[in-house]
């Protein structure tokens, strides 16, 4: 029985089987697996927050009512595209600056 299961925290997601296996394995390998799971979790959290921000900002910019017409749908789609393009551009610039 793994330690997490023993203390009642064995609720694992599929794909995390290696992380929660009973193998003692290499300590650094275990740490790497934990980092990977954490990074996946943070990436998922970031994407969820990004989707929420885009939805809110573009809906507020493009919609006047609770239901949207065709032109508002087009506005929202373009807004989302421009928002993502801007984020990608900023990420590329920051990456270039950090590599110098």
N, C-alpha and C positions, 0 to 999 in steps of 0.2 A: 504494500500500500504506500503510495507517495505521501510525502509530508503534507501537501496541501489537502489531499483527501482525508488524511488523518485528523486535521484540525477543522474539517468541514468546509474548506474553501476549494474543493475540487471541481467546481463548475468551470469546465474548460470549453472553449470553442473548438470546432473542428479546425484542423490545421495546427493546433497547438499541442498535439499529442507528443511530439518529440520533446517539447519543453517540459511537460509534466510526466515524462516517463520515469520509471523506477531506476533507470540506468544511472550509476554514479557519474560516469563519463568524465570528461575533462572539465575542470572548473571554469576555464576561460571560454570553452565552448558553450557551457550553460549560460554564462554571462552574456555571450554574443546572442544567444537565442532570446534571452530576456530583453536585450536591447532591441532586437528585431521586432518582437511583439509590441514593445512600447512604441517604437517608431511607427509601426502600422496603425496602432491605436491613435497616436497623435495626428497622423496623416488623415485618418478617417474623420477625426474631430475637426481638423482644419477644413476639410472639404464640406462637411456638414455646415459649419459656420459660414463658409464662403457662399454656399448655395442659399442659405438663409439671408445673408446680406444682399446678394444679388436680387433675390426675389423681392425683398422689401423695397430696396432702392429703386429698382426698375418699375415695380408696380406703382409706387408712389409717384414716380416721374411720368408714367404713361397713362395711368388710369384715373378717370374722374368718378367712377362709380364702382359698385361691388362686382358688376358683370362687365366684361370687356367686349368691345366690338372689334371688327377686323383690323381697323387701323391701329387700335391700341395693342392688339396682339403683335402686329408687325413692329410697332415701337418697342414693345417689351423684348422681342427677339433681338432686335438690333442693339438695344441697351445692354442686354446680357452679353452679346458678342463683343461689344466695345469694352465692357467691364473686364471680361476675361483677357482680351487683347492687351489692355492696359496693365493688368496684373502680370502677364507673361513678359511684357516689355520691361517693367520695373525689375522683375526677377532676373532677367538677362543682364540688365545694366548693373545690378548689385553683384551678380556673379562675376562679371567682368572686372569690376572694381576690387572685389575681394581677392581675385586671382593675381592682381598686380603686386 
